[in-house]
Amino acid sequence: MEYEETQEHSLIRESCRNIASDYDVHYWREHVEEKKFPQEYWDDLARDGWLGVTIPEEYGGADMGMLEMSIIIEELSRGGGQGGIVFVLTPVFGGIGIQRHGNEEQKEKYLPAIANGEMRFCMGLTEAHAGVNTLQIETTGERDGDEFVLSGQKMFISGVENADTMLLVARTSEFDPDNPTSGVTLFLVDDPAGRDGIDLSKVDVAAPWFEKQYQVDIDGLRVHEDQILGHEDGGLLMLWDTLNTERIAGAASSVGGGLRAIDLAVDYANDREVFGGPIGAHQGIQHPLAESYAKLLSSREMMYKAAWQWDNGEDEGMAANAANLLTSQFATEAASRAIQAHGGNGFTHEYEVYDIWQNARVTETVPVPNEMVKNYIAEHELGLPKSY
């Protein structure tokens, strides 16, 4: 690995910090409570070119890599609110998925619109019965001439109400145990919230900062074969290719959130005085925060390694999964320690640390449970028998 922080990376950090600084916790809380999309924030990201960070210049993008994207997400998350989480879906699933696997017509249609902020994406993958076992999804697509008729149900779908396009995963051929990775197709479904054949129902989640989640019922949805990403029955390997970038992006969001929790705890510990001095002078406050800071910086290096490997065509599977595992755990721990440093104030709406903890705890389960990450490492890196 030959990663090093460049002047360009420093400029990216500065730009993203400047954007994030214009949107405080009150802005994000208002948008979460009122279920509004942060359009002003989105427009600022588009204006500075960050939504098209990995998109080639010929399609209006910045032609950078996953490493630069991870830095952007980290800094936006460290800036507070939903900044990093909002960023992930469109550039990762839309931008990277289409630029790597789309045909020329799809690239010309979608990539410039992603780069300039005109288009937002969501991902229609998770199902209640299949869970993380994508091979067993029950949403099906049956060919009818040059169209496919799709039916099924997706669960915990983020951002579908605001999405211009959904990357929808469906089984188009029966499961074949002799060829298990075949039979799944990726469809680009435009205007998913307004299409005949799609009904949305809100899922009541306990973490209000975990965006809006939807159950998506699909019944007789007709999609033209031109809207297949890649080729029929060949979507699973393309999906896995994209999912590693999701792990890296999720790790970046976790790192940024965890570091923000530490930032807030340090500020509070320097200002809060009890027993004649700032509480930050006590090792009971210092040591947990220092340990979490060290853990976050260490796991961040694994995240950067995964991003660098992806950019350079190397196998990033181990690094991406390790980064996802460690950053989710360390961010949750850091936020918990930040709450403890704030005492009772850590649970009030005036302070942000409990909101950060809620977001961080979600990352131990989403986009992939940490147990499945450990299964991957045990099987593919340690050579242990498959356990599921």
N, C-alpha and C positions, 0 to 999 in steps of 0.2 A: 504494500500500500504506500502510495506516495502523496497522501493528502497533506496539504499545508494551508493555513489561512493566508489568503492573498489580499492585496489591496482591494480587488474587486469584491471579495467577500465582505470586507469591512464596510465598503460603500453600500452593499446590499443591506447589511445590518442597520446602518445608520438610516437609510431610507425607510425601512420597515418600522424601525423604532419611531421615526417621525410620524408615520401614518398612525400607528397604534396610540401615540400620545394624544392625538386629537379625539379619541373615543374612550371616555372613562367608564368606570363601572356603572354609573347611572345610565349612560347611553345603552349599554348592553342589557342591563336589568329591564329597562323600559321595553326594549325589543323582545326580550324573552317573555316578559309578562303579557305584552300585547300581541305576541305571536307575529311580529313584523320582521320582514327581511331587511337586513342592514344595507339598504341600497347605497347610501352615501359612502359608507366604508368600502363597499364593493367597487363603486365608481373610482375611488381613490386608488385601489389596487390595480384596476385596469389602466388608469391614467399613467401610472408609473411603470406599467409593463409587466407586473408580477404575475398576473393571471396566465400569461403566455410564456412563463419562464422556460419551459422545456420545448415549446413549439418552435419549429424551424423558422428562420427569418422570412422565407418565401411565403409563409402563411401568416405573417404578422407577429411572430413571436420573438423571444429574446435568444433562442437557440442555446440555452444553457443546459444544465443537467439536474439529476436528482439531488446532487450535493447542494446545489444552490437552492433548489426547492426546499430541502430540509432546513437550511438556514433561514429562509423566509418564514416557514411555518413556526420554527422555534421562536423567532423574534416576535412574530405576531402574537403567539401564545403568551410569551413573557410580557407583552404589552398589556394583557388583561382581557377579560371578557371571553367572547366566543371567537376571537380573531382567527386563531389557527384552525379551529374546527370548521368554521365557515369556509375556509380556503380549500380544504382537502378534496371534497368530492369532485368538483368540476375539473381542476387541473390534472388530478390523478386518473380518475376513471374516464373522463372525457378526453382531455388533452393527450395523455400518454397512451391510453388504449387506442385511440383513433390514429395517432401518428405512427404507432408501431404496427397496427393490424388493419387499418382502414384502406379502402381503395382510393384512387385519386379523386373521384367525385365526392366521396365522403370527407376527405381531407379538405377539399376546397369549400365544402359547405359548412363544416363544423369548426375547423381549427381557427380561422380568422375571427369567427364570432366568439369563440372561447377567449382568445387573446384580448379582444377589445371589450370584454365584459358583457356582450349582448346575450350570451347563452350560458345557462346554468344546467348542470347535470345532477342526476341522482342514480342510485344503483338499486336494481330490483333483483336481489339474490336470495336473502334469508327466507326460510319457510319454517313454520311452526313444527312440523313433523320431522323435517330433515335436519334442522339445526345446522351444524357445521359439516354434515355429511352431504356435500353438494351432489354426489353421485345419485342420491336418493330423492332429489327434488321431484315434486309431483305436478308442477306447472308444465303443461305440454303445448306443443305447437304442431298442428297437423296441416300438411300441405294441401292447398286447394288451388290448383293452377299455378299462377305466379305469386300467390299470397299464402300466408300461413294464418291459421285460426288458432289463437292462443286462449287457454283457459287454465285457471289455477288461483293460488292465493299466496301473496308475499306478506311477510310480517316484519315489523320494526324497520320500516323504510323511512329514511331521513330525507327531508327536503323535497319530497315529491310534489308538495303543493305549490312550490315555487319553480320547479324544474321545467326547462324548455324541452329536455330530452331525458328519457330514462334508458339506461343500459339494462335491458331485461334478459334474464337468464331462464331458458326453458329447455325441456327435453324434447327433441324432435325425432328420436329413435329410441326403441326400447333398450333398457340396460342390458349390456352383453358382458358377462363376467370374463369372457376371453379377450375382450377389448374394452375395458372399463372406462377409459378416458374418452371414448367416442360417444356420440349421440346427444351432446349438449350444444345448443346454439345461442349466440348472443345477438339480440335484436336492439336496434336503435329506435325507440318509440318516441316520436315527437309529441309534445303537448300532452303528457300522460294524465294530468288532472282533468283535461277537457275532452278526452277521447271517449267515444262510445265503446262500451265493453270494459271500462275501468271504473270502479267505485272505490272511494277512499273512506276509511273510518279511522278516527283518531284513537291511538292507544294511550291510555292513561298511565304515564310513568311518574315515579316518585321523585325523580331528579329533574327539576324544572329547567335546569341549564343544559340538559341532554337533548336540546332541540325538540322539535315536534316529531313524533313517531306515528307512523300510519300502518294500518292493515290495508293492503291493496288487493281487492277482489277483481279477478280478470275472468270475463265470461264472453266468449265469442269475439275477442279483439282481433281485428284483421290487420296484418302487417305485411307489406310487400317484401318480396325476396331481396330487393335492392337495399333494404334496411338491415340486412344481416351484416354484422361486423365480422370480417374474416370469411369463413365459409360454413355451410350447413354441416352440423354434427361435429364441427371442429373447434367449438368454443371453449372447452374446458381447459386446454393447455394455454390458450390465450388468457383466460381468466386467471389462472395461477400466475402467469407472468405479471399481470397487473396487481395481484394481491400482495406480492412482495413489496411493491411500491407503496401500497396502502399501509403495510407494516412499518415501513420507514417513515412515512408521513405521520402515522399515528405516534411513533416514537418521538418525532420532533415536537409534536403537540404536547406530549407528556413532559418532555424535558423543559419546554418553555413554561408550562404551567407550574411544574415543580420549582423552577428557579424563581418564578414570580412569587410563589408562596414564601420562599426563603427571603426574597427582597422585602416583602411586606413585614415578615417577622423581624428582620433586622432593624427596619425603620421603627417598628413599634417598640422593640427591646431597647433601642437607644433613647427613645423619648419617654417611656413609661418609668416612673420613679416610685419605688417602694422601699421602705426601710433606709431612707436617706441617700439613695443612689439609683441609677438606671438598672433595670432588671437584666440588661444585657451584660452587666459586669459579672453575673453569677454563672458558674460553670454548668449549673443545671439547665440554663437556657442556652449557653454557648455551644456546649458539646453536641447536643442533638442536631442543632442547625448546621454546625460545621461538618458533622458526619454526613448528613443528607446532602449538603452542597458537594462534598467530595464524591459521593455515590452518583449524583446526577451528572457531574462532569465526566466521570469515568464511563458511565453508560452512554453519554453523548458521543464519546469517541467510537464506540461500537456502532452507533447510528451513522456517524460520518463514514466509517469503514464500509458499511453496507451500501450507502449511497454511492461512494466512490467505486465500489465493485460493480454496481449496476451500470454506472456511467461508462465503465471501461470493459464491459462485456464479460466480466467474471461472475462466477456463481456466488450470489449474495445471500443464498438461502439461510445459512447458519447465522451470519451476522445480522440479517434482517430480523430473524426470529429471536435471537438473543437480545437485540436492541429493544424489540417490542416487549419482551418479558421483563427486562431489567428496568427500563424507563417507566413502565406502568407501575411496578412495585415501588420504585424509589420516589416517584412523583406523589403517589398516594401517601407514603410515609412522610415525605417532606411537608405535605399539606396538613397532615395530622399533627405533626410537630409544630407547625406554624399556628394551628388552632390552640395548642397547649400553651405556646408562648403568649398568646393573646388572652389567655384565661377566659373568663366569661364573655368578654368581647368577641372572642373567636366564633361565637354562635349567633351574633347579631347581624342584622342586615346592613348596619353601618360599615362593617368591615367585610372584606372580600374572601377571607381565607376558607370559610366553610363552602362557599360556592366553588372554589378551586378544588377542594377535597371531593365534592360530588362529581365533578368532571373527571378528576384523576381516578377515582374508584371505578368509574365506568370503563376506563381503558384496560382494566384487568380482565374484562369480559368481552369487550368490543374493540376492534373488529373480529378478534379471535380469542377464545378463552385461553388463559395462561396454561391451563392443563394440556390443551392441544399443542401449544408451543413446546412444552416439555416433552410431549410424545414425539414431536418431530425431531428434537435434538437427540433424544434417547435412541430413536430408530435409525435416523440418517447419519448421525455423527458418532454415536457411541456403538452402533452395531447391535443394539439390543433387539429382542423379538418385538414385532408389532403387537401393540396391546389393545387394539380396537378393531 
